[in-house]
Amino acid sequence: MNTYSAKAADIDKKWILIDAEGVVLGRLAAIVATRLRGKHKPGFTPHMDMGDYVVVVNAGKVQLTGRKRENKKYYWHTGYPGGIKSRTAKQILEGRHPERLLMKAVQRMLPGGPLSRKQLTHLRVYNGPEHPHAPQKPELLNVSVWNKKNTRSG
């Protein structure tokens, strides 16, 4: 019995399009992280970049459950003494770059390291419904119909 390990020639990358409108943030991030790593493929090899290219549109219309929109905080430090700053998820979603909320959620679901940083470059997130990746012919992945918990009304 031999353990299968994928070679670079065996890897087949696809382009996937996901519409994030009305989808719960954490569930969407988990699906995107799985696709970026390639864990959905039967020949998954942890040390190889086997994942697909993922394009997410309508990232600003993602939903959060419970009171996370008002209570969830994102912290960063300026580098100066006493320079800790924070923003709520609501402030980020209503700000100039609401797609960063999804980017940060996916980044934190990937393991740290050089391979994960490379896999994160295969993620393209757009605030509106338009994207410039039509020539790649991405196939639509409708995650909202997989499970009723993937969407949230209101």
Disulfide bonds with the S-S distance in Angstrom:
none
